[in-house]
Amino acid sequence: MDRLHAMEVFVAVAEAGRFSRAAQRLRLSPAAVTRTVTALEDRLGARLMTRTTRSLTLTESGLRFLESAKRLLQEFDEAEKVAAGETAVPTGHLTVTASVTFGRSHVAPVLSGYLREHPRVSASLLLLDRVANLVEEGIDVAIRIGELPDSSLVARQVGAVRRLLVASPDYLEACGMPRDPEDLKAHSIIAFTSLLPNREWRFVRDGRSSGVTLAPRLELNDAVAAIAAAESGDGITVALSYMVADAVRQGRLVPVLDGLMPGQVPVHLLYPHSRIVAAKVRSFIDFTAPRLRRTLNALDLAPSGLPAAAGPAG
């Protein structure tokens, strides 16, 4: 138990940022906390923290140990619950993250439904357009759109989406339908910055990928605003299929160069690897996966199912 206690103290100090704050949280004296961390470093043979009179920062070894310590403490907590027979009913606080647009539209309603079925669970939904570190940030489950890098996370794919270029029928009637990626250089481009890295859009032709660098007339860091500008006739924008499925089917937006767009982008549920998966995590994954799969299938815009593009050639 001494090693477990040392890990608990170290994690508390790392999260609090100061020995005195960690001591208050743990109801220990600052001297006891300092001795515990020093003894832990001596046992490991590595410095975990760099201390000054005003600041405390983790070393590279400390960052690696913090991730492992959090995981081990969580597994120990779950092991105690298993031994006590407390895992049959999901309990505790669940933290979920997703991208802003997808999370607002499709994850939030699912999470609300989950909480209605599991009254002993509370939850936080973090809508972030960045990749969060689940272990370091205390996140239980992430919903991510995109290819996954190699990691220790457990992934369950629930579907896929596609990238689409879209514009309003009025814009295409006035400015013409692009027939080649190079034609885009003569058009007003609305850039959603998360989907236009380095101001370049990628295309696939005859199995080969190529890019066209564009000079956007309007740049936005919000997908909803970029799509609204496209619907208003301000130009051509790029979006993921789930964002514009209704607008395309209702004719408010028309796909552009659809046959040249890259393939599908996978959507995964992710959670940290653990020998013992918390009941709240396991039940949320089981609840969410089929619902998101149905949602993504309903929002699918296969190229063959898209309405024919209208407007004169550009």
N, C-alpha and C positions, 0 to 999 in steps of 0.2 A: 504493500500500500504506500510505502515511502516514495516509490517511483511515480505512482499515480498522483500522489499529492504534489510532487515536484512539477509534474506536467500541468496540473491544474493551476499552480501558482504562476508558472511561466506564461501560460496562456492568458491569465488574468492581467499580468504585467504588460504583455504585448498589446492586449486590447485596450487597456487603460492608458498606456503611454507613460505612466509614472509608477514608481514603486509605492508612493504614498496612497495614490488612488486605488491601486490594487489591494493594498493592505486594508483600506476601509471596506472595500467590497468583500474581502475574505474574512474580515474581522480578526485580523492578525496585526502584530506590530510591524512597522516598516523594517525594523532590524531582522525580524524573523523571515520576512519575504526576501530581503536581500541575501540572507544566509542560504535560504533554500535555492535561489537561482544560482548563487555562486557554487554551491555544492553540486548542482546539476551540471554546470559547465565543467567542473573538475572531473565529475564522473564520465562525461562525454569526451573530455579532452578537446573541447572546442569552445570558442567564445561565441555566445549566442546574441549578446547585446553589446552595443557601444554606449556607454553612459557619459554624460557630462552633467554639470550642475543644473543645466536648463533643459536638456533634451535626452531622449532615449531612442535609439534606432536599432533595428534588428540587422545583424550581419547576414551574409548569404546563407551561412549555416543555420542561423536563427530562423530565417524565412522558411527554409526546408523543414526544420524541426517543428515549427509552428503548424504547418499543414498536416504533418504526420500526427502531432499531438492532438490536434482537434479531432482528427478522424478516430484515433484510438479512444479518446474520451467519449465520443459519441457512441462508439461500439460498446464500450464498457457500460454506458448508461442503458443501451438497448439490451445488453446481456442481463443486466439486473432486472429489467422489465420482463424479459423472457422467463427468468427464474421465478419471478413473482406472479407470473401468469397475467401480465397486464397488456399483452400485445394483441389480444383478440379484438379489442375495440380501439380504433385510432384515437389518439389524444395528443395534446400539445399544440405548439405553434408551427405552422407550415409557411415557409418562405419560397415564393415562386417568382421567376423572372422571365420576361419575354420582351420582344421588340415593342416599341410604342404603338405602332399602328395595328399589328397583329394582336398584340396583347389586349388593347382597348376593345377591338371588335370581336375577338373570338376566344381569348383566354379568360377574360374577366367573367363572361357569362357562365363558362364551364366551372370556374372556381366557385362562383356563387351557388351553382347547383350542387357542387361537392359539399360545401358547408351546410347546405340544407339537409343533406343525408347524414352528415357526421357532426352532430351538435357539440361534441367534446373537442373539436379542432377549431382553432382560430387561424387566421392566415394573413400574410402580407403579399401583395403583388407589386413587384418592382418593374416598371416599364422603362427599359433602357435600350438605347440604340448603340450599345457597345457590348463587347463580350466580357461578362463578369466572371471572376474566379469564384466558383461555387464554394470551395472549402474556405478560402480566406475571408469571403464576405458572408459566410454563414447562410448560404442559399441551399435549399433542399432540392429543388427541381428547376430546370431551365427548359424553355421551349425555344429552339434555335432553328433559323432558316439559313441554309447554306452548307457547304461541304465542311466536314468535321476534321480538324487536325488530330493527329495521334494524341491520345490522352488516356488518363486513368478513369475517365468517366464512363458510366454505363449508358448506352444509347438505345432507344427504341424508335425506329422510324414510323411516323404516322401518316406520311404522305409526301407530296411534292407540289411545288408551284413552278411557274414559268416567268421569265422576264418578257415584257411586252413593250414595244413602242406604240404609243397611242396619240391620237389627235382628234379634235372634234370634226364632224362632217363639214361644218361651215368653214373651218380653217383649210381643210383639204380641198374644198371646192374653190376657195379663193387662191390658194398657193400651189395646188397640185399635189398629187400623190408621189412621194419618192419611189423610184423603182430600183435604185442602187444605193448602198450605204454612202457613197460619195455625194449623192444628191442632198444628203442632210446638211451639208455645209452651206447650202443656199436657203435653209429654212430657219425659222425662229425656234431655238431649242430651249426648253425648260428643264433645268437640271435639278433632280433630287440628289443631293450630294452623296448620300450613302450608296447610291447605285451608279454614280458616275465618277469613279476614282480616276484621278489624273485627267479629267475631262475627256475620257475615252470610252466609247461604246464598242463592245465586241460583237462580231458576227461570225457565222459559220457558213462556208460555202464549199461544196464538194469535199466535205470532211475536214477542211482546213480552217483554222481560226485566224481572223484578222481584226484589226481595230481601226476605228476612224476617230481622230482627235477633233473635237468640236469646240466652238467658242459660244457657250450658252448666252442667250440674251437675258435670261432670268435664272438665278440660282437660289434654291430653297433647301433648307435642312429639314423640311417636314413633307412627308409624302402626300398627306391629305391636301396641303396647300398647292403642291405641284400638280396634282390631278385636277383640282378645282380650276387652276389656271388653264390647263389643257381643255377642260370642258367649256371654258369661257371663250375659247378660240385664240388663245395667246400663243400657241405653238405646239410642238411635239415634245412629249416627255416619256420617260421610261418608268415602268412600275412593275410590281409583281402581280401575277394574274389575280390573286385573291383580292387585291386592292381595287381592281377595275372590272371585275366580272359582271356586276350588275350594270355598270355604265355601258359596257360593250354590248351586252344582251339587249339593253333598252335603246341602243343606237345613239347614246350621247357621246360615245367615243368609238373610234374605228382603229383597229390594229394597223400598224405600218411595218412593212418589211418583215412580216411575221415568219415567213418561211426561212429567213436567214438568222433568226434569233437563236442563241445557244439553247441547249437542252434543259431538262428539268433541274430544279434546285430542291434538294431534299429538306424535309422538316422532321426534326427529332425531338423527343423528350429525353432529357439528360439528367442524371443524378450521380453523385459520387459513389465510387465503388466501395462496398462494405460487406463484410462477411454476414452481418446482420442488418437487414434493411428495415428501417423504422416502419411501423404499421401505417403511420400517416402518409409516408412517402409511397409505400407499396399500394395503398388503397387509392391515393390520388392518381398514380400512374394508371392503374387498372380502370379507374373511372374516366380519366381524360382521354386515353389513347383512342378508344373507339369513337368518341364524340368528335375529336379533332379529325379523325380519319373520314368520318361521314361529311364533316364540314368541308374539308379540302376536296373531296370527291365532288361535292355539289358545286364548288366554286371552280372546278377545273375548266380551263379553256383550251381544249386540244386544238391544234392548228386546223384540222379538218372540220372542226365544229364552229369555227369562227365565221361571222357574217362576211360576205364578200365586200372587199373595200370598194368604196365609191369615190368619184371625183376624177377630174381630168389628170392625165399624166403630167408629171413635172419635167 
